[in-house]
């Protein structure tokens, strides 16, 4: 019993250290661009999650947004997510497009990832000066863009990273250019948001998140983040959170 308790404590320390390492991978600060508001949050379902997000500024008016979700959970998921973060940060430069970056990363990860594992990723280059977003989606959930009275869904084609050596991945990966005008709000998220479940086995769902964002678009990103997390908590109640919840909110306030 003593040996078992010692081993349990050792495992708990290892998990806590892994959690701290994972937290250190998340951005400490967000890109500073006048007129642009940014907020992000990640709530792991387990001690260690398989979700990840990052924001990488490459010029005074351009930055990358990345959000990813490993198909598994726990230590292995955290390991693959840390590898993804390293590759993303090395490749997100001003001379590459989101599509080119994801194609290169898929080549590297395919050779290393376990069979039947994969990573879904959305990668977007936000160009504030030209008021555009270049979006690529490697099997990830869609991007939501909210205007004053409606929500649009953007879902360019693409399969998850690690599922194919390269030909299918490359041929299926679509990059779209999306307008990003004054007053627009972007909502990048993982499927843990829409698949959050309550005691009646109801899902939070796309319609609820769209309605929430449209109703709260006049608020700041910090206010929206705070109220959204509270809405998740109220919806879930005492039901266990089965998946990681991750999202990034970006609002254009430039006239």
C-alpha positions as CSV (number, residue, x, y, z in Angstrom):
1,X,0.0,0.0,0.0
2,X,2.9,2.3,0.8
3,X,4.6,1.7,-2.6
4,X,1.2,2.2,-4.3
5,X,0.7,5.6,-2.6
6,X,4.3,6.7,-3.4
7,X,3.7,5.8,-7.1
8,X,0.4,7.6,-7.1
9,X,2.0,10.8,-5.7
10,X,4.8,10.5,-8.2
11,X,2.3,10.3,-11.1
12,X,0.4,13.2,-9.7
13,X,3.6,15.3,-9.6
14,X,4.4,14.3,-13.2
15,X,0.9,15.3,-14.4
16,X,1.1,18.6,-12.6
17,X,4.5,19.3,-14.2
18,X,3.1,18.4,-17.6
19,X,0.1,20.7,-17.0
20,X,2.5,23.6,-16.1
21,X,4.5,22.9,-19.2
22,X,1.4,22.9,-21.4
23,X,0.2,26.2,-19.8
24,X,3.6,27.7,-20.7
25,X,2.9,26.9,-24.4
26,X,-0.1,29.2,-24.4
27,X,0.6,32.9,-25.3
28,X,1.4,35.1,-22.4
29,X,0.6,38.2,-24.4
30,X,-1.4,38.9,-27.5
31,X,-0.3,40.9,-30.6
32,X,-0.7,44.7,-30.1
33,X,-2.3,46.3,-33.1
34,X,-4.3,49.6,-32.5
35,X,-8.0,49.0,-33.0
36,X,-7.8,45.2,-32.7
37,X,-9.0,43.3,-29.6
38,X,-7.9,39.8,-28.9
39,X,-8.8,37.3,-26.2
40,X,-8.3,33.5,-25.8
41,X,-9.1,30.7,-23.4
42,X,-8.3,27.0,-23.0
43,X,-10.1,24.8,-20.5
44,X,-8.8,21.2,-20.4
45,X,-11.2,18.4,-19.8
46,X,-8.5,16.3,-18.1
47,X,-5.5,17.4,-16.1
48,X,-3.7,17.8,-19.4
49,X,-5.5,18.7,-22.6
50,X,-5.1,18.1,-26.3
51,X,-6.1,21.6,-27.5
52,X,-3.8,24.5,-28.2
53,X,-3.9,28.0,-29.6
54,X,-1.4,30.7,-30.4
55,X,-1.1,34.2,-31.9
56,X,2.1,35.1,-33.7
57,X,2.7,38.7,-34.9
58,X,4.9,39.0,-38.0
59,X,4.6,42.7,-38.8
60,X,2.9,45.8,-37.3
61,X,-0.3,44.9,-39.2
62,X,-0.1,41.1,-39.7
63,X,-0.5,38.2,-37.3
64,X,-1.2,34.5,-37.4
65,X,-3.9,32.8,-35.5
66,X,-3.6,29.0,-34.9
67,X,-6.0,26.7,-33.0
68,X,-5.5,22.9,-32.9
69,X,-6.9,19.8,-31.4
70,X,-5.1,16.4,-31.1
71,X,-7.4,13.4,-31.6
72,X,-6.4,11.9,-28.2
73,X,-6.1,13.2,-24.7
74,X,-3.5,13.1,-21.8
75,X,0.3,13.1,-22.0
76,X,0.5,11.9,-25.6
77,X,-1.8,14.6,-26.8
78,X,0.2,17.2,-24.9
79,X,3.4,15.9,-26.4
80,X,2.1,16.2,-30.0
81,X,0.7,19.6,-29.3
82,X,4.1,20.9,-28.1
83,X,5.7,19.6,-31.3
84,X,3.0,21.4,-33.4
85,X,3.6,24.6,-31.5
86,X,7.3,24.5,-32.2
87,X,6.8,23.8,-35.9
88,X,4.1,26.5,-36.2
89,X,6.4,29.1,-34.7
90,X,9.3,28.2,-36.9
91,X,7.2,28.3,-40.1
92,X,4.9,31.3,-39.5
93,X,6.8,33.9,-41.5
94,X,5.8,36.8,-43.8
95,X,7.0,34.9,-46.9
96,X,4.6,31.9,-46.5
97,X,0.9,31.4,-46.8
98,X,-1.2,29.3,-44.3
99,X,-1.5,26.6,-46.9
100,X,2.2,26.3,-47.5
101,X,2.8,26.2,-43.7
102,X,0.3,23.4,-43.1
103,X,1.6,21.3,-46.0
104,X,5.2,21.5,-44.6
105,X,4.0,20.7,-41.0
106,X,2.0,17.7,-42.2
107,X,5.1,16.2,-43.9
108,X,7.1,16.4,-40.7
109,X,4.4,15.2,-38.3
110,X,3.2,12.3,-40.5
111,X,6.5,10.6,-40.1
112,X,6.4,10.9,-36.3
113,X,2.8,10.6,-35.2
114,X,1.3,7.3,-33.9
115,X,-1.0,5.4,-36.2
116,X,-4.7,6.4,-35.9
117,X,-3.7,9.7,-34.3
118,X,-4.2,13.1,-36.1
119,X,-4.3,16.8,-35.4
120,X,-6.9,19.2,-36.7
121,X,-5.7,22.8,-37.2
122,X,-7.1,26.1,-38.3
123,X,-4.4,28.6,-39.4
124,X,-5.3,32.1,-40.4
125,X,-3.2,35.1,-41.4
126,X,-4.9,38.3,-40.4
127,X,-3.9,41.3,-42.4
128,X,-5.3,44.4,-40.7
129,X,-4.0,46.9,-43.2
130,X,-5.7,45.1,-46.2
131,X,-8.7,44.0,-44.0
132,X,-8.4,40.4,-45.0
133,X,-7.9,36.9,-43.5
134,X,-6.2,34.1,-45.3
135,X,-7.7,30.9,-43.8
136,X,-6.7,27.3,-44.0
137,X,-8.5,24.5,-42.2
138,X,-6.9,21.1,-41.8
139,X,-9.9,19.1,-40.7
140,X,-10.8,21.6,-37.9
141,X,-14.2,23.0,-37.0
142,X,-15.3,26.1,-39.1
143,X,-14.5,29.7,-38.4
144,X,-17.3,31.9,-37.3
145,X,-17.4,35.6,-38.4
146,X,-20.0,37.8,-36.6
147,X,-21.2,41.1,-38.0
148,X,-23.8,43.3,-36.4
149,X,-26.8,41.1,-37.2
150,X,-25.6,37.8,-38.5
151,X,-23.1,34.9,-38.2
152,X,-21.2,33.5,-41.2
153,X,-19.6,30.0,-41.2
154,X,-16.3,29.6,-43.2
155,X,-15.3,26.0,-43.8
156,X,-12.6,25.6,-46.5
157,X,-11.7,22.0,-47.4
158,X,-8.9,20.0,-45.7
159,X,-8.1,16.8,-43.8
160,X,-6.4,16.5,-40.5
161,X,-2.6,16.6,-40.1
162,X,-1.0,13.2,-39.8
163,X,-3.7,11.3,-41.8
164,X,-1.9,11.3,-45.1
165,X,1.7,11.4,-46.2
166,X,1.2,14.4,-48.4
167,X,-0.6,14.0,-51.8
168,X,-4.1,13.8,-50.5
169,X,-3.5,16.3,-47.8
170,X,-2.0,18.8,-50.3
171,X,-4.7,18.3,-53.0
172,X,-7.6,18.7,-50.5
173,X,-6.3,21.7,-48.6
174,X,-8.1,24.9,-49.6
175,X,-7.1,28.5,-48.6
176,X,-9.8,31.2,-48.6
177,X,-9.5,34.9,-48.4
178,X,-12.2,36.5,-46.2
179,X,-13.0,40.2,-45.7
180,X,-12.3,41.5,-42.2
181,X,-14.1,44.8,-41.9
182,X,-14.7,47.3,-39.1
183,X,-17.0,45.8,-36.5
184,X,-16.4,42.2,-37.5
185,X,-15.7,39.6,-34.9
186,X,-13.8,36.3,-35.5
187,X,-14.4,33.3,-33.4
188,X,-11.9,30.4,-33.7
189,X,-12.8,27.4,-31.5
190,X,-12.4,23.7,-30.9
191,X,-15.2,21.2,-31.1
192,X,-15.3,21.1,-27.3
193,X,-17.4,24.3,-27.5
194,X,-20.2,23.0,-29.6
195,X,-20.1,19.5,-28.2
196,X,-20.3,20.6,-24.6
197,X,-23.1,18.5,-23.0
198,X,-25.6,19.1,-20.2
199,X,-27.5,16.7,-17.9
200,X,-30.2,16.2,-20.6
201,X,-27.5,15.1,-23.2
202,X,-28.1,18.2,-25.2
203,X,-25.2,19.8,-27.0
204,X,-24.3,23.4,-26.7
205,X,-24.3,23.5,-30.5
206,X,-23.6,25.9,-33.4
207,X,-26.9,27.8,-33.1
208,X,-26.4,28.6,-29.5
209,X,-22.9,29.9,-29.9
210,X,-23.9,31.9,-33.0
211,X,-26.8,33.5,-31.2
212,X,-24.7,34.3,-28.1
213,X,-22.0,36.0,-30.2
214,X,-24.5,38.0,-32.3
215,X,-26.2,39.1,-29.1
216,X,-23.0,40.2,-27.4
217,X,-21.0,41.7,-30.4
218,X,-21.2,45.2,-28.9
219,X,-19.2,44.1,-25.9
220,X,-15.4,44.0,-25.6
221,X,-13.5,40.7,-26.2
222,X,-12.8,40.4,-22.5
223,X,-16.4,40.9,-21.6
224,X,-17.5,38.4,-24.2
225,X,-14.9,35.8,-23.0
226,X,-16.0,36.2,-19.4
227,X,-19.8,36.0,-20.2
228,X,-19.2,33.0,-22.6
229,X,-17.3,31.0,-20.0
230,X,-20.2,31.7,-17.5
231,X,-22.7,30.6,-20.1
232,X,-20.7,27.3,-20.6
233,X,-20.8,26.7,-16.9
234,X,-24.5,27.4,-16.6
235,X,-25.3,25.2,-19.5
236,X,-23.1,22.3,-18.3
237,X,-24.2,22.4,-14.7
238,X,-22.9,19.4,-12.8
239,X,-22.2,17.3,-16.0
240,X,-18.6,16.3,-16.6
241,X,-16.7,18.2,-19.3
242,X,-15.8,15.5,-21.7
243,X,-13.6,17.5,-24.1
244,X,-11.2,20.4,-24.0
245,X,-12.8,23.8,-24.6
246,X,-10.6,26.3,-26.5
247,X,-11.4,29.6,-28.3
248,X,-9.9,32.8,-29.6
249,X,-11.9,36.0,-30.2
250,X,-10.7,38.8,-32.4
251,X,-12.6,42.0,-33.0
252,X,-11.9,44.7,-35.6
253,X,-12.7,48.2,-34.2
254,X,-10.7,50.1,-36.9
255,X,-12.9,52.7,-38.6
